[in-house]
Amino acid sequence: MNGTLLWNGTALPFRAGETVASALTRAGVRHFGTTPQGQARALFCGIGQCQNCLVHDGTGLTEACLLPCRDGMALTDAGARHD
């Protein structure tokens, strides 16, 4: 099943079986947020070891490269405020 996820409020399509990192990259998103030191977060290793692709899924930070897409899921970059 293909579907749509929300990235920082923007609807982006995904393909069945795709991870969030793959869907974001295919949609042209290269910046997944910033580290506490202000460095850009992006896809790097693709296997969850580096934790460079962290995104906020509404409950906490998670690796985008390991997170399967679900229709209607809402994600924000790791540098956004989550009060």
PyMOL Python script that loads the backbone (N, CA, C, O; Angstrom):
from pymol import cmd

cmd.read_pdbstr("""\
ATOM      1  N   MET A   1       0.835  -1.184   0.000  1.00  0.00           N
ATOM      2  CA  MET A   1       0.000   0.000   0.000  1.00  0.00           C
ATOM      3  C   MET A   1       0.879   1.247   0.000  1.00  0.00           C
ATOM      4  O   MET A   1       1.764   1.381   0.845  1.00  0.00           O
ATOM      5  N   ASN A   2       0.652   2.118  -0.899  1.00  0.00           N
ATOM      6  CA  ASN A   2       1.308   3.419  -0.892  1.00  0.00           C
ATOM      7  C   ASN A   2       0.505   4.330   0.015  1.00  0.00           C
ATOM      8  O   ASN A   2      -0.656   4.045   0.310  1.00  0.00           O
ATOM      9  N   GLY A   3       1.102   5.413   0.457  1.00  0.00           N
ATOM     10  CA  GLY A   3       0.393   6.320   1.336  1.00  0.00           C
ATOM     11  C   GLY A   3       1.062   7.669   1.400  1.00  0.00           C
ATOM     12  O   GLY A   3       1.893   8.021   0.563  1.00  0.00           O
ATOM     13  N   THR A   4       0.678   8.416   2.420  1.00  0.00           N
ATOM     14  CA  THR A   4       1.191   9.767   2.619  1.00  0.00           C
ATOM     15  C   THR A   4       1.577   9.939   4.077  1.00  0.00           C
ATOM     16  O   THR A   4       0.860   9.498   4.975  1.00  0.00           O
ATOM     17  N   LEU A   5       2.702  10.575   4.302  1.00  0.00           N
ATOM     18  CA  LEU A   5       3.102  10.962   5.652  1.00  0.00           C
ATOM     19  C   LEU A   5       3.228  12.475   5.690  1.00  0.00           C
ATOM     20  O   LEU A   5       3.341  13.123   4.649  1.00  0.00           O
ATOM     21  N   LEU A   6       3.210  13.029   6.881  1.00  0.00           N
ATOM     22  CA  LEU A   6       3.379  14.476   7.042  1.00  0.00           C
ATOM     23  C   LEU A   6       4.770  14.744   7.586  1.00  0.00           C
ATOM     24  O   LEU A   6       5.149  14.231   8.639  1.00  0.00           O
ATOM     25  N   TRP A   7       5.521  15.547   6.862  1.00  0.00           N
ATOM     26  CA  TRP A   7       6.865  15.948   7.296  1.00  0.00           C
ATOM     27  C   TRP A   7       6.839  17.439   7.556  1.00  0.00           C
ATOM     28  O   TRP A   7       6.706  18.231   6.623  1.00  0.00           O
ATOM     29  N   ASN A   8       6.964  17.832   8.811  1.00  0.00           N
ATOM     30  CA  ASN A   8       6.889  19.243   9.199  1.00  0.00           C
ATOM     31  C   ASN A   8       5.658  19.915   8.601  1.00  0.00           C
ATOM     32  O   ASN A   8       5.706  21.072   8.185  1.00  0.00           O
ATOM     33  N   GLY A   9       4.543  19.162   8.565  1.00  0.00           N
ATOM     34  CA  GLY A   9       3.279  19.688   8.087  1.00  0.00           C
ATOM     35  C   GLY A   9       3.043  19.574   6.595  1.00  0.00           C
ATOM     36  O   GLY A   9       1.972  19.939   6.110  1.00  0.00           O
ATOM     37  N   THR A  10       4.032  19.070   5.851  1.00  0.00           N
ATOM     38  CA  THR A  10       3.898  18.914   4.402  1.00  0.00           C
ATOM     39  C   THR A  10       3.644  17.445   4.065  1.00  0.00           C
ATOM     40  O   THR A  10       4.373  16.564   4.521  1.00  0.00           O
ATOM     41  N   ALA A  11       2.621  17.189   3.277  1.00  0.00           N
ATOM     42  CA  ALA A  11       2.296  15.823   2.872  1.00  0.00           C
ATOM     43  C   ALA A  11       3.310  15.326   1.845  1.00  0.00           C
ATOM     44  O   ALA A  11       3.581  15.998   0.850  1.00  0.00           O
ATOM     45  N   LEU A  12       3.863  14.145   2.098  1.00  0.00           N
ATOM     46  CA  LEU A  12       4.815  13.521   1.179  1.00  0.00           C
ATOM     47  C   LEU A  12       4.378  12.085   0.930  1.00  0.00           C
ATOM     48  O   LEU A  12       3.944  11.402   1.857  1.00  0.00           O
ATOM     49  N   PRO A  13       4.487  11.620  -0.305  1.00  0.00           N
ATOM     50  CA  PRO A  13       4.091  10.246  -0.594  1.00  0.00           C
ATOM     51  C   PRO A  13       5.172   9.259  -0.173  1.00  0.00           C
ATOM     52  O   PRO A  13       6.350   9.602  -0.081  1.00  0.00           O
ATOM     53  N   PHE A  14       4.746   8.030   0.080  1.00  0.00           N
ATOM     54  CA  PHE A  14       5.706   6.949   0.286  1.00  0.00           C
ATOM     55  C   PHE A  14       5.217   5.712  -0.439  1.00  0.00           C
ATOM     56  O   PHE A  14       4.044   5.602  -0.795  1.00  0.00           O
ATOM     57  N   ARG A  15       6.132   4.790  -0.650  1.00  0.00           N
ATOM     58  CA  ARG A  15       5.824   3.524  -1.315  1.00  0.00           C
ATOM     59  C   ARG A  15       5.724   2.416  -0.266  1.00  0.00           C
ATOM     60  O   ARG A  15       6.328   2.508   0.803  1.00  0.00           O
ATOM     61  N   ALA A  16       4.979   1.401  -0.569  1.00  0.00           N
ATOM     62  CA  ALA A  16       4.825   0.264   0.346  1.00  0.00           C
ATOM     63  C   ALA A  16       6.192  -0.291   0.739  1.00  0.00           C
ATOM     64  O   ALA A  16       7.047  -0.511  -0.120  1.00  0.00           O
ATOM     65  N   GLY A  17       6.396  -0.517   2.034  1.00  0.00           N
ATOM     66  CA  GLY A  17       7.631  -1.096   2.534  1.00  0.00           C
ATOM     67  C   GLY A  17       8.777  -0.125   2.720  1.00  0.00           C
ATOM     68  O   GLY A  17       9.871  -0.529   3.114  1.00  0.00           O
ATOM     69  N   GLU A  18       8.550   1.138   2.446  1.00  0.00           N
ATOM     70  CA  GLU A  18       9.606   2.146   2.499  1.00  0.00           C
ATOM     71  C   GLU A  18       9.817   2.648   3.925  1.00  0.00           C
ATOM     72  O   GLU A  18       8.871   2.739   4.709  1.00  0.00           O
ATOM     73  N   THR A  19      11.065   2.970   4.250  1.00  0.00           N
ATOM     74  CA  THR A  19      11.342   3.616   5.528  1.00  0.00           C
ATOM     75  C   THR A  19      11.131   5.118   5.389  1.00  0.00           C
ATOM     76  O   THR A  19      11.069   5.651   4.281  1.00  0.00           O
ATOM     77  N   VAL A  20      11.024   5.784   6.524  1.00  0.00           N
ATOM     78  CA  VAL A  20      10.860   7.237   6.519  1.00  0.00           C
ATOM     79  C   VAL A  20      12.057   7.896   5.847  1.00  0.00           C
ATOM     80  O   VAL A  20      11.880   8.819   5.051  1.00  0.00           O
ATOM     81  N   ALA A  21      13.265   7.445   6.147  1.00  0.00           N
ATOM     82  CA  ALA A  21      14.457   8.042   5.528  1.00  0.00           C
ATOM     83  C   ALA A  21      14.425   7.914   4.018  1.00  0.00           C
ATOM     84  O   ALA A  21      14.786   8.851   3.306  1.00  0.00           O
ATOM     85  N   SER A  22      14.003   6.776   3.529  1.00  0.00           N
ATOM     86  CA  SER A  22      13.928   6.565   2.085  1.00  0.00           C
ATOM     87  C   SER A  22      12.881   7.481   1.454  1.00  0.00           C
ATOM     88  O   SER A  22      13.136   8.095   0.418  1.00  0.00           O
ATOM     89  N   ALA A  23      11.708   7.574   2.075  1.00  0.00           N
ATOM     90  CA  ALA A  23      10.642   8.428   1.543  1.00  0.00           C
ATOM     91  C   ALA A  23      11.060   9.894   1.548  1.00  0.00           C
ATOM     92  O   ALA A  23      10.819  10.616   0.580  1.00  0.00           O
ATOM     93  N   LEU A  24      11.691  10.337   2.648  1.00  0.00           N
ATOM     94  CA  LEU A  24      12.131  11.737   2.725  1.00  0.00           C
ATOM     95  C   LEU A  24      13.196  12.024   1.675  1.00  0.00           C
ATOM     96  O   LEU A  24      13.146  13.053   1.000  1.00  0.00           O
ATOM     97  N   THR A  25      14.143  11.130   1.539  1.00  0.00           N
ATOM     98  CA  THR A  25      15.214  11.319   0.563  1.00  0.00           C
ATOM     99  C   THR A  25      14.652  11.358  -0.852  1.00  0.00           C
ATOM    100  O   THR A  25      15.032  12.209  -1.657  1.00  0.00           O
ATOM    101  N   ARG A  26      13.741  10.429  -1.151  1.00  0.00           N
ATOM    102  CA  ARG A  26      13.137  10.405  -2.488  1.00  0.00           C
ATOM    103  C   ARG A  26      12.356  11.675  -2.767  1.00  0.00           C
ATOM    104  O   ARG A  26      12.252  12.100  -3.917  1.00  0.00           O
ATOM    105  N   ALA A  27      11.797  12.293  -1.713  1.00  0.00           N
ATOM    106  CA  ALA A  27      11.037  13.543  -1.871  1.00  0.00           C
ATOM    107  C   ALA A  27      11.943  14.776  -1.908  1.00  0.00           C
ATOM    108  O   ALA A  27      11.456  15.901  -2.019  1.00  0.00           O
ATOM    109  N   GLY A  28      13.255  14.567  -1.817  1.00  0.00           N
ATOM    110  CA  GLY A  28      14.191  15.689  -1.898  1.00  0.00           C
ATOM    111  C   GLY A  28      14.581  16.282  -0.557  1.00  0.00           C
ATOM    112  O   GLY A  28      15.293  17.285  -0.514  1.00  0.00           O
ATOM    113  N   VAL A  29      14.134  15.688   0.533  1.00  0.00           N
ATOM    114  CA  VAL A  29      14.504  16.175   1.870  1.00  0.00           C
ATOM    115  C   VAL A  29      15.889  15.633   2.199  1.00  0.00           C
ATOM    116  O   VAL A  29      16.099  14.420   2.204  1.00  0.00           O
ATOM    117  N   ARG A  30      16.814  16.513   2.468  1.00  0.00           N
ATOM    118  CA  ARG A  30      18.180  16.098   2.805  1.00  0.00           C
ATOM    119  C   ARG A  30      18.548  16.472   4.238  1.00  0.00           C
ATOM    120  O   ARG A  30      19.508  15.934   4.788  1.00  0.00           O
ATOM    121  N   HIS A  31      17.810  17.370   4.835  1.00  0.00           N
ATOM    122  CA  HIS A  31      18.096  17.877   6.169  1.00  0.00           C
ATOM    123  C   HIS A  31      17.007  17.389   7.110  1.00  0.00           C
ATOM    124  O   HIS A  31      15.855  17.806   6.994  1.00  0.00           O
ATOM    125  N   PHE A  32      17.362  16.501   8.046  1.00  0.00           N
ATOM    126  CA  PHE A  32      16.385  15.904   8.955  1.00  0.00           C
ATOM    127  C   PHE A  32      16.320  16.631  10.293  1.00  0.00           C
ATOM    128  O   PHE A  32      15.606  16.194  11.196  1.00  0.00           O
ATOM    129  N   GLY A  33      17.040  17.714  10.432  1.00  0.00           N
ATOM    130  CA  GLY A  33      17.057  18.474  11.681  1.00  0.00           C
ATOM    131  C   GLY A  33      18.474  18.883  12.015  1.00  0.00           C
ATOM    132  O   GLY A  33      19.359  18.851  11.160  1.00  0.00           O
ATOM    133  N   THR A  34      18.685  19.267  13.259  1.00  0.00           N
ATOM    134  CA  THR A  34      20.012  19.663  13.712  1.00  0.00           C
ATOM    135  C   THR A  34      20.353  18.974  15.024  1.00  0.00           C
ATOM    136  O   THR A  34      19.473  18.645  15.819  1.00  0.00           O
ATOM    137  N   THR A  35      21.629  18.767  15.230  1.00  0.00           N
ATOM    138  CA  THR A  35      22.114  18.205  16.491  1.00  0.00           C
ATOM    139  C   THR A  35      22.090  19.312  17.549  1.00  0.00           C
ATOM    140  O   THR A  35      21.949  20.485  17.204  1.00  0.00           O
ATOM    141  N   PRO A  36      22.224  18.960  18.824  1.00  0.00           N
ATOM    142  CA  PRO A  36      22.310  19.995  19.852  1.00  0.00           C
ATOM    143  C   PRO A  36      23.472  20.970  19.616  1.00  0.00           C
ATOM    144  O   PRO A  36      23.445  22.100  20.103  1.00  0.00           O
ATOM    145  N   GLN A  37      24.486  20.531  18.871  1.00  0.00           N
ATOM    146  CA  GLN A  37      25.635  21.388  18.560  1.00  0.00           C
ATOM    147  C   GLN A  37      25.394  22.233  17.310  1.00  0.00           C
ATOM    148  O   GLN A  37      26.263  23.009  16.914  1.00  0.00           O
ATOM    149  N   GLY A  38      24.213  22.089  16.680  1.00  0.00           N
ATOM    150  CA  GLY A  38      23.874  22.890  15.517  1.00  0.00           C
ATOM    151  C   GLY A  38      24.265  22.298  14.175  1.00  0.00           C
ATOM    152  O   GLY A  38      24.118  22.956  13.146  1.00  0.00           O
ATOM    153  N   GLN A  39      24.763  21.061  14.166  1.00  0.00           N
ATOM    154  CA  GLN A  39      25.138  20.414  12.911  1.00  0.00           C
ATOM    155  C   GLN A  39      23.911  19.791  12.260  1.00  0.00           C
ATOM    156  O   GLN A  39      22.967  19.397  12.945  1.00  0.00           O
ATOM    157  N   ALA A  40      23.929  19.706  10.939  1.00  0.00           N
ATOM    158  CA  ALA A  40      22.809  19.135  10.201  1.00  0.00           C
ATOM    159  C   ALA A  40      22.705  17.634  10.430  1.00  0.00           C
ATOM    160  O   ALA A  40      23.708  16.921  10.464  1.00  0.00           O
ATOM    161  N   ARG A  41      21.470  17.173  10.587  1.00  0.00           N
ATOM    162  CA  ARG A  41      21.191  15.735  10.639  1.00  0.00           C
ATOM    163  C   ARG A  41      20.747  15.308   9.247  1.00  0.00           C
ATOM    164  O   ARG A  41      19.979  16.009   8.588  1.00  0.00           O
ATOM    165  N   ALA A  42      21.235  14.158   8.807  1.00  0.00           N
ATOM    166  CA  ALA A  42      20.880  13.634   7.485  1.00  0.00           C
ATOM    167  C   ALA A  42      21.102  12.133   7.492  1.00  0.00           C
ATOM    168  O   ALA A  42      21.696  11.587   8.422  1.00  0.00           O
ATOM    169  N   LEU A  43      20.626  11.477   6.461  1.00  0.00           N
ATOM    170  CA  LEU A  43      20.863  10.050   6.321  1.00  0.00           C
ATOM    171  C   LEU A  43      22.354   9.825   6.120  1.00  0.00           C
ATOM    172  O   LEU A  43      22.980  10.479   5.286  1.00  0.00           O
ATOM    173  N   PHE A  44      22.917   8.904   6.880  1.00  0.00           N
ATOM    174  CA  PHE A  44      24.348   8.622   6.750  1.00  0.00           C
ATOM    175  C   PHE A  44      24.577   7.126   6.576  1.00  0.00           C
ATOM    176  O   PHE A  44      24.896   6.677   5.475  1.00  0.00           O
ATOM    177  N   CYS A  45      24.420   6.346   7.648  1.00  0.00           N
ATOM    178  CA  CYS A  45      24.728   4.917   7.537  1.00  0.00           C
ATOM    179  C   CYS A  45      23.572   4.098   6.979  1.00  0.00           C
ATOM    180  O   CYS A  45      23.796   3.106   6.286  1.00  0.00           O
ATOM    181  N   GLY A  46      22.339   4.500   7.273  1.00  0.00           N
ATOM    182  CA  GLY A  46      21.169   3.799   6.752  1.00  0.00           C
ATOM    183  C   GLY A  46      20.820   2.509   7.471  1.00  0.00           C
ATOM    184  O   GLY A  46      19.913   1.796   7.041  1.00  0.00           O
ATOM    185  N   ILE A  47      21.533   2.184   8.578  1.00  0.00           N
ATOM    186  CA  ILE A  47      21.253   0.952   9.308  1.00  0.00           C
ATOM    187  C   ILE A  47      21.040   1.180  10.801  1.00  0.00           C
ATOM    188  O   ILE A  47      21.039   0.221  11.573  1.00  0.00           O
ATOM    189  N   GLY A  48      20.860   2.432  11.221  1.00  0.00           N
ATOM    190  CA  GLY A  48      20.542   2.736  12.608  1.00  0.00           C
ATOM    191  C   GLY A  48      21.713   2.809  13.565  1.00  0.00           C
ATOM    192  O   GLY A  48      21.510   2.977  14.768  1.00  0.00           O
ATOM    193  N   GLN A  49      22.923   2.688  13.069  1.00  0.00           N
ATOM    194  CA  GLN A  49      24.089   2.704  13.950  1.00  0.00           C
ATOM    195  C   GLN A  49      24.560   4.108  14.312  1.00  0.00           C
ATOM    196  O   GLN A  49      25.016   4.330  15.434  1.00  0.00           O
ATOM    197  N   CYS A  50      24.462   5.047  13.398  1.00  0.00           N
ATOM    198  CA  CYS A  50      25.032   6.381  13.638  1.00  0.00           C
ATOM    199  C   CYS A  50      24.056   7.333  14.314  1.00  0.00           C
ATOM    200  O   CYS A  50      24.479   8.322  14.913  1.00  0.00           O
ATOM    201  N   GLN A  51      22.768   7.056  14.231  1.00  0.00           N
ATOM    202  CA  GLN A  51      21.711   7.909  14.785  1.00  0.00           C
ATOM    203  C   GLN A  51      21.757   9.335  14.250  1.00  0.00           C
ATOM    204  O   GLN A  51      21.329  10.271  14.925  1.00  0.00           O
ATOM    205  N   ASN A  52      22.273   9.497  13.047  1.00  0.00           N
ATOM    206  CA  ASN A  52      22.343  10.821  12.442  1.00  0.00           C
ATOM    207  C   ASN A  52      21.012  11.233  11.813  1.00  0.00           C
ATOM    208  O   ASN A  52      20.789  12.420  11.571  1.00  0.00           O
ATOM    209  N   CYS A  53      20.130  10.278  11.546  1.00  0.00           N
ATOM    210  CA  CYS A  53      18.869  10.579  10.862  1.00  0.00           C
ATOM    211  C   CYS A  53      17.685  10.663  11.829  1.00  0.00           C
ATOM    212  O   CYS A  53      16.554  10.366  11.446  1.00  0.00           O
ATOM    213  N   LEU A  54      17.934  11.061  13.065  1.00  0.00           N
ATOM    214  CA  LEU A  54      16.856  11.130  14.051  1.00  0.00           C
ATOM    215  C   LEU A  54      15.771  12.118  13.625  1.00  0.00           C
ATOM    216  O   LEU A  54      16.054  13.219  13.153  1.00  0.00           O
ATOM    217  N   VAL A  55      14.522  11.691  13.806  1.00  0.00           N
ATOM    218  CA  VAL A  55      13.348  12.529  13.579  1.00  0.00           C
ATOM    219  C   VAL A  55      12.429  12.364  14.778  1.00  0.00           C
ATOM    220  O   VAL A  55      12.551  11.399  15.533  1.00  0.00           O
ATOM    221  N   HIS A  56      11.521  13.294  14.950  1.00  0.00           N
ATOM    222  CA  HIS A  56      10.558  13.228  16.047  1.00  0.00           C
ATOM    223  C   HIS A  56       9.263  12.651  15.509  1.00  0.00           C
ATOM    224  O   HIS A  56       8.695  13.170  14.548  1.00  0.00           O
ATOM    225  N   ASP A  57       8.788  11.559  16.141  1.00  0.00           N
ATOM    226  CA  ASP A  57       7.578  10.884  15.655  1.00  0.00           C
ATOM    227  C   ASP A  57       6.356  11.151  16.525  1.00  0.00           C
ATOM    228  O   ASP A  57       5.362  10.432  16.423  1.00  0.00           O
ATOM    229  N   GLY A  58       6.410  12.163  17.373  1.00  0.00           N
ATOM    230  CA  GLY A  58       5.289  12.485  18.252  1.00  0.00           C
ATOM    231  C   GLY A  58       5.443  11.897  19.640  1.00  0.00           C
ATOM    232  O   GLY A  58       4.810  12.374  20.582  1.00  0.00           O
ATOM    233  N   THR A  59       6.268  10.873  19.788  1.00  0.00           N
ATOM    234  CA  THR A  59       6.503  10.270  21.093  1.00  0.00           C
ATOM    235  C   THR A  59       7.944  10.450  21.538  1.00  0.00           C
ATOM    236  O   THR A  59       8.242  10.358  22.729  1.00  0.00           O
ATOM    237  N   GLY A  60       8.821  10.701  20.615  1.00  0.00           N
ATOM    238  CA  GLY A  60      10.239  10.861  20.922  1.00  0.00           C
ATOM    239  C   GLY A  60      11.054  10.816  19.651  1.00  0.00           C
ATOM    240  O   GLY A  60      10.512  10.810  18.546  1.00  0.00           O
ATOM    241  N   LEU A  61      12.365  10.785  19.820  1.00  0.00           N
ATOM    242  CA  LEU A  61      13.257  10.719  18.674  1.00  0.00           C
ATOM    243  C   LEU A  61      13.454   9.274  18.251  1.00  0.00           C
ATOM    244  O   LEU A  61      13.549   8.381  19.093  1.00  0.00           O
ATOM    245  N   THR A  62      13.513   9.050  16.958  1.00  0.00           N
ATOM    246  CA  THR A  62      13.722   7.713  16.415  1.00  0.00           C
ATOM    247  C   THR A  62      14.507   7.810  15.115  1.00  0.00           C
ATOM    248  O   THR A  62      14.485   8.845  14.449  1.00  0.00           O
ATOM    249  N   GLU A  63      15.190   6.750  14.757  1.00  0.00           N
ATOM    250  CA  GLU A  63      15.976   6.724  13.528  1.00  0.00           C
ATOM    251  C   GLU A  63      15.053   6.593  12.320  1.00  0.00           C
ATOM    252  O   GLU A  63      14.304   5.622  12.214  1.00  0.00           O
ATOM    253  N   ALA A  64      15.102   7.547  11.427  1.00  0.00           N
ATOM    254  CA  ALA A  64      14.267   7.529  10.224  1.00  0.00           C
ATOM    255  C   ALA A  64      14.602   6.351   9.323  1.00  0.00           C
ATOM    256  O   ALA A  64      13.738   5.871   8.589  1.00  0.00           O
ATOM    257  N   CYS A  65      15.848   5.876   9.367  1.00  0.00           N
ATOM    258  CA  CYS A  65      16.254   4.774   8.495  1.00  0.00           C
ATOM    259  C   CYS A  65      15.681   3.436   8.942  1.00  0.00           C
ATOM    260  O   CYS A  65      15.679   2.479   8.167  1.00  0.00           O
ATOM    261  N   LEU A  66      15.194   3.351  10.177  1.00  0.00           N
ATOM    262  CA  LEU A  66      14.622   2.106  10.692  1.00  0.00           C
ATOM    263  C   LEU A  66      13.110   2.157  10.822  1.00  0.00           C
ATOM    264  O   LEU A  66      12.471   1.130  11.050  1.00  0.00           O
ATOM    265  N   LEU A  67      12.535   3.339  10.681  1.00  0.00           N
ATOM    266  CA  LEU A  67      11.106   3.540  10.918  1.00  0.00           C
ATOM    267  C   LEU A  67      10.299   3.295   9.648  1.00  0.00           C
ATOM    268  O   LEU A  67      10.449   4.033   8.674  1.00  0.00           O
ATOM    269  N   PRO A  68       9.441   2.269   9.641  1.00  0.00           N
ATOM    270  CA  PRO A  68       8.597   2.034   8.463  1.00  0.00           C
ATOM    271  C   PRO A  68       7.538   3.126   8.331  1.00  0.00           C
ATOM    272  O   PRO A  68       6.998   3.600   9.331  1.00  0.00           O
ATOM    273  N   CYS A  69       7.252   3.512   7.120  1.00  0.00           N
ATOM    274  CA  CYS A  69       6.205   4.502   6.866  1.00  0.00           C
ATOM    275  C   CYS A  69       4.836   3.897   7.167  1.00  0.00           C
ATOM    276  O   CYS A  69       4.581   2.722   6.900  1.00  0.00           O
ATOM    277  N   ARG A  70       3.970   4.725   7.728  1.00  0.00           N
ATOM    278  CA  ARG A  70       2.562   4.375   7.938  1.00  0.00           C
ATOM    279  C   ARG A  70       1.728   5.525   7.410  1.00  0.00           C
ATOM    280  O   ARG A  70       2.081   6.690   7.589  1.00  0.00           O
ATOM    281  N   ASP A  71       0.646   5.207   6.774  1.00  0.00           N
ATOM    282  CA  ASP A  71      -0.209   6.242   6.204  1.00  0.00           C
ATOM    283  C   ASP A  71      -0.697   7.184   7.299  1.00  0.00           C
ATOM    284  O   ASP A  71      -1.226   6.747   8.321  1.00  0.00           O
ATOM    285  N   GLY A  72      -0.512   8.482   7.071  1.00  0.00           N
ATOM    286  CA  GLY A  72      -0.973   9.504   7.995  1.00  0.00           C
ATOM    287  C   GLY A  72      -0.033   9.830   9.133  1.00  0.00           C
ATOM    288  O   GLY A  72      -0.341  10.706   9.941  1.00  0.00           O
ATOM    289  N   MET A  73       1.110   9.155   9.229  1.00  0.00           N
ATOM    290  CA  MET A  73       2.022   9.455  10.327  1.00  0.00           C
ATOM    291  C   MET A  73       2.546  10.877  10.190  1.00  0.00           C
ATOM    292  O   MET A  73       2.776  11.362   9.082  1.00  0.00           O
ATOM    293  N   ALA A  74       2.733  11.540  11.330  1.00  0.00           N
ATOM    294  CA  ALA A  74       3.221  12.920  11.348  1.00  0.00           C
ATOM    295  C   ALA A  74       4.591  12.946  12.008  1.00  0.00           C
ATOM    296  O   ALA A  74       4.770  12.449  13.120  1.00  0.00           O
ATOM    297  N   LEU A  75       5.548  13.529  11.310  1.00  0.00           N
ATOM    298  CA  LEU A  75       6.929  13.598  11.776  1.00  0.00           C
ATOM    299  C   LEU A  75       7.431  15.029  11.690  1.00  0.00           C
ATOM    300  O   LEU A  75       6.988  15.809  10.847  1.00  0.00           O
ATOM    301  N   THR A  76       8.359  15.360  12.573  1.00  0.00           N
ATOM    302  CA  THR A  76       9.010  16.667  12.508  1.00  0.00           C
ATOM    303  C   THR A  76      10.515  16.462  12.613  1.00  0.00           C
ATOM    304  O   THR A  76      10.988  15.423  13.072  1.00  0.00           O
ATOM    305  N   ASP A  77      11.250  17.470  12.179  1.00  0.00           N
ATOM    306  CA  ASP A  77      12.695  17.349  12.236  1.00  0.00           C
ATOM    307  C   ASP A  77      13.171  17.355  13.686  1.00  0.00           C
ATOM    308  O   ASP A  77      12.480  17.853  14.575  1.00  0.00           O
ATOM    309  N   ALA A  78      14.342  16.803  13.910  1.00  0.00           N
ATOM    310  CA  ALA A  78      14.873  16.644  15.250  1.00  0.00           C
ATOM    311  C   ALA A  78      15.311  17.956  15.875  1.00  0.00           C
ATOM    312  O   ALA A  78      15.616  17.999  17.067  1.00  0.00           O
ATOM    313  N   GLY A  79      15.347  19.013  15.102  1.00  0.00           N
ATOM    314  CA  GLY A  79      15.732  20.303  15.650  1.00  0.00           C
ATOM    315  C   GLY A  79      14.541  21.157  16.068  1.00  0.00           C
ATOM    316  O   GLY A  79      14.715  22.208  16.684  1.00  0.00           O
ATOM    317  N   ALA A  80      13.327  20.707  15.734  1.00  0.00           N
ATOM    318  CA  ALA A  80      12.118  21.471  16.077  1.00  0.00           C
ATOM    319  C   ALA A  80      11.843  21.360  17.570  1.00  0.00           C
ATOM    320  O   ALA A  80      12.214  20.378  18.211  1.00  0.00           O
ATOM    321  N   ARG A  81      11.189  22.378  18.112  1.00  0.00           N
ATOM    322  CA  ARG A  81      10.792  22.349  19.522  1.00  0.00           C
ATOM    323  C   ARG A  81       9.586  21.450  19.688  1.00  0.00           C
ATOM    324  O   ARG A  81       8.685  21.444  18.849  1.00  0.00           O
ATOM    325  N   HIS A  82       9.571  20.684  20.780  1.00  0.00           N
ATOM    326  CA  HIS A  82       8.476  19.753  21.038  1.00  0.00           C
ATOM    327  C   HIS A  82       7.985  19.940  22.462  1.00  0.00           C
ATOM    328  O   HIS A  82       8.145  19.058  23.306  1.00  0.00           O
ATOM    329  N   ASP A  83       7.383  21.099  22.724  1.00  0.00           N
ATOM    330  CA  ASP A  83       6.890  21.425  24.059  1.00  0.00           C
ATOM    331  C   ASP A  83       5.575  20.745  24.357  1.00  0.00           C
ATOM    332  O   ASP A  83       5.024  20.916  25.444  1.00  0.00           O
TER     333      ASP A  83
END
""", "prot")
cmd.dss("prot")
cmd.show_as("cartoon", "prot")
cmd.util.cbc("prot")
cmd.orient("prot")
